[in-house]
Amino acid sequence: MSDNLPDFSMDSQALYLEEQFTDHKVGSIRRMTPVDGDGNHDPSRQVEYWGQTQVMTQVGALPLSFELQGDNLQQAAQGFAAAAKQALEKTMQELQEMRRQQESSIVTPGSAGGMGGLGGMGGGGLPGSGIQMP
């Protein structure tokens, strides 16, 4: 059974110290500072900034997470709005594509091929994935 479990090994050469900053209004910025296995700053790797926010929709909150450009926290904060809008646009395009694919699938009785609740996937596999179902 243990052979089927994912590998949970941490890479001690790819560690980051994570700090979070927020304005308590729009969202938060995570500063990811690279560290070595002892927790000391690793100057051979770049500091990363990530933005997080959420947009309320008819079905609830839609979380957004996106990379921010900048060499410091101030630059990351200045680019937050543009990056959030771009992340929202990309997410909306992906949701529209998923909806389009779902609407274009033809579901017929018995098309699931005895696969229970996987109706709409029978015989053809996962749309656009290249994965074929028996």
Secondary structure, DSSP 8 states (H G I E B T S, - for coil): -GGGS------TTSEEEEEEEE-SSS-EEEEEEEE-TTS-B-TTS--EEEEEEEEEETTEEEEEEEEE--SSHHHHHHTHHHHHHHHHHHHHHHHHHHHHHHHH----TTTTTT-TT-TT-TTT-STTT-----
